[in-house]
């Protein structure tokens, strides 16, 4: 059973619709207690890191996520959920969950020269992936350079670059898929990325 974490900052409807389409059993809840028996967790998110962290603390999901991932439960972070699993975000100078060492930085903070290029921030729309650092189970049966849908202004910057399993090119190399053990993350929206996005969700469900 998959648990979808609803902390008032998630792109919930599209994730629900995708899992229903795949015929997957899931529970959506704002309460950690309701998801306690789930064997996998999906951690979606859109919006602001500071607001999201406030919601996680108020609901108790911050400690719940830390406890469950420490117990080796698979977690899939999506978009904002892929970012706040790290230690710190420049968005609001927010301390985050710290599941993986690293920071979340604005595009222009990483490379100020991007402001003088024709690439708009946020990075919004379809972009293809380039795989790196070996195999990743959620990328099973995903073709090299498949397109996925992105919407973000901030970029994952892990301390250990080996956790990056796929990148997109948007003026800089944008880490797009992360794996550290049982923790997985997609900077893009698999639930809005057609058949290849559904395949990623299916791969996660079948871990």
Long-range contacts (C-beta under 8 A, 24 or more apart in sequence): 1-25, 1-26, 1-27, 1-37, 1-38, 1-39, 1-40, 2-26, 2-27, 2-38, 2-39, 2-40, 2-41, 2-42, 2-205, 3-27, 3-28, 3-29, 3-34, 3-35, 3-38, 3-40, 3-41, 3-42, 4-28, 4-29, 4-41, 4-42, 4-44, 5-29, 5-35, 5-41, 5-42, 5-43, 5-44, 5-61, 5-65, 5-81, 6-30, 7-45, 7-52, 7-55, 7-56, 7-59, 7-61, 8-55, 9-45, 9-46, 9-47, 9-48, 9-51, 9-52, 9-55, 9-80, 10-43, 10-44, 10-45, 10-46, 10-81, 11-44, 11-45, 11-46, 11-78, 11-79, 11-189, 11-191, 12-44, 14-189, 14-191, 14-192, 15-42, 15-44, 15-78, 15-191, 17-191, 18-190, 18-191, 18-197, 18-198, 18-201, 19-201, 19-205, 21-198, 22-198, 22-201, 22-202, 22-205, 24-201, 24-202, 24-205, 30-59, 31-59, 32-59, 32-60, 32-61, 32-64, 35-64, 38-73, 39-73, 39-74, 40-73, 40-74, 40-75, 40-76, 40-204, 40-205, 40-207, 41-65, 41-68, 41-73, 41-74, 41-75, 41-76, 42-75, 42-76, 42-78, 42-81, 42-204, 43-75, 43-76, 43-77, 43-78, 43-81, 43-85, 44-77, 44-78, 44-79, 44-80, 44-81, 44-191, 45-77, 45-78, 45-79, 45-80, 45-81, 45-82, 45-83, 45-84, 46-79, 46-80, 46-151, 47-80, 48-91, 48-92, 49-80, 49-83, 49-84, 49-89, 49-91, 49-92, 49-94, 49-96, 49-104, 49-154, 50-89, 50-91, 50-92, 50-94, 52-80, 52-84, 53-84, 53-94, 53-95, 53-96, 53-97, 56-84, 56-97, 62-97, 65-97, 65-99, 66-97, 66-99, 69-99, 69-182, 69-183, 72-181, 72-182, 73-182, 74-182, 74-183, 74-184, 74-204, 74-207, 75-99, 75-182, 75-183, 75-184, 76-138, 76-184, 76-185, 76-186, 76-201, 76-204, 77-178, 77-183, 77-184, 77-185, 77-186, 78-185, 78-186, 78-189, 78-190, 78-191, 79-151, 79-152, 79-186, 79-187, 79-188, 79-189, 81-185, 82-156, 82-178, 82-185, 82-186, 82-187, 83-152, 83-154, 83-156, 83-187, 85-183, 85-185, 86-156, 86-157, 86-158, 89-154, 90-154, 91-153, 91-154, 99-180, 99-183, 100-158, 100-160, 100-163, 100-178, 100-180, 100-183, 101-158, 101-159, 101-160, 102-156, 102-157, 102-158, 102-159, 102-160, 103-157, 104-154, 104-155, 104-156, 104-157, 105-154, 105-155, 105-157, 106-153, 106-154, 106-155, 107-153, 107-154, 107-155, 107-170, 107-171, 107-172, 110-155, 110-157, 110-172, 111-171, 111-172, 114-171, 114-172, 117-171, 119-170, 119-171, 121-153, 122-151, 122-152, 122-153, 123-150, 123-151, 123-152, 123-153, 123-168, 123-170, 123-174, 124-150, 124-151, 125-149, 125-150, 126-150, 127-168, 127-169, 127-170, 127-174, 127-176, 127-188, 128-168, 129-166, 129-167, 129-168, 129-176, 129-177, 130-166, 130-167, 130-168, 130-169, 131-165, 131-166, 132-164, 132-165, 132-166, 132-167, 133-161, 133-162, 133-163, 133-164, 133-165, 134-165, 136-165, 136-166, 136-177, 136-179, 136-184, 137-179, 137-203, 137-207, 138-177, 138-179, 138-184, 138-186, 138-200, 138-203, 138-204, 138-207, 139-165, 139-166, 139-177, 139-200, 139-203, 140-199, 140-203, 141-199, 141-203, 142-196, 142-199, 142-200, 143-196, 146-196, 147-193, 147-196, 148-176, 148-186, 148-188, 148-189, 148-190, 148-193, 148-196, 148-197, 149-188, 149-189, 149-192, 149-193, 149-197, 150-174, 150-176, 150-187, 150-188, 150-189, 151-189, 152-187, 155-187, 156-185, 156-187
